[in-house]
């Protein structure tokens, strides 16, 4: 399976099947870790201590394009309950950040929303964000993430541990146009997918949606969810090429 050739053809506009250009990446989830501070001779201190003492003014100095929308904290053992970090620090000025379970930061950067969760005390982080239309392949997405996290590093005065940043999920959008012969199209691509689930009339979210499953390299549960209008989403992928590969069966068979 030549993923490199597939994604190269998408970027050049070469259609290997009907609807190839209708597949777009829309959101990603990325994981990583800040460096341990003990290596710098800083004892009994973790990344969350640096996060707790910064604010929006410092972020604006680092990058004027960033807009801080929320900065919430969840105490250990209460990850489902969040409160404003600023409000908590004002109400409880003596509170120790070591008691935080995580800090969730929501930032708008270049018109795209980003949600960064930092876990205490490990310094691990999870970044979720939309994908700008200018980002069209894996290299550009990695550069986008590295640029954004570079801003975060300067804001917190922290470094990301080399080799820990990994894209763990990529969500795609698909828009093929309305199909008057959708059942014929699904029949045509049955051999391509491992399993196809028909709409569930008792499930409000799936009354008009088919689920098409296609495993990649025997790992995960990659799938396309699509309705009669030809709009849907692709889940469980880790690259742009995988998005196109999972959707390829239905894009080739779709009849508008």
Phi, psi and omega in degrees: 000114185263086181298323182299316180294319180301308184291329177296319179293323179297315183294327180278349180087017179274117182274117177269358178187161181300133175084010184302325182278358181273000180261125181226146173279137185239333183205152179225160171233129184230142179240153178193191184207136173283152181295147174296137182277344180299330180293343178260009180080013179263108185265151176054034178226142179228174185304324184297334178295322180287323180295320187292337186257004179261175181205183185293328180298319178294320179298319180296326177293321181291315181206115183290342182281348182273134177239115179283117182263321179209151173213096186246156180233146173239130179286157180302135181083357180224051185296337180278351181248116181244149176218161181299128179297316180298315180297320180294317181293329178286320182285326182232073185298341181267000183295142181266127179301338180298344178275355179283141174273321179196161174236130180249122184241127179246122185230137171261125181225121182056039177078007182242136179278138178231139177236117183245122177249127179246127186260141182249136006261008189289334185080006176286152181221156176231127181244126175241136181201158173285163182248120179299153180296338180284345179268116188236001177206178185295321181296314180294325178293316178298319178296321178299314180294316181296323179293315180296313181291337173295323175296316180297319179302315180292322181297317183267352187058044179232157177246144176276136180293128183301137175082005182261344183285125184214132173280118185256345179202138178229126180254136181243161174246148179225137180216099186255353183092160184295139182243118179278347181235047187298322181293325175294320179295318179294322178297321182295329183256015180302320183289341182279325184261152179287327182201142176232125179254131179282166179303148178252107185293342180269353180252112186304323183281352184230021181292337182228034184225134174260146175246127182241119185258137179214106179285144177247122179056029176072014182236142173076183180230072179290143183206157172244132173246123186216147180246182184294338178284353179084008179256143180187190181227158178240132184235156170087009182265168179231004179206163178296321180295323178294322177302312182292323181293317180295322182276349189302319182302311183285327179294325179287326185271345187295136182237113178254000000 
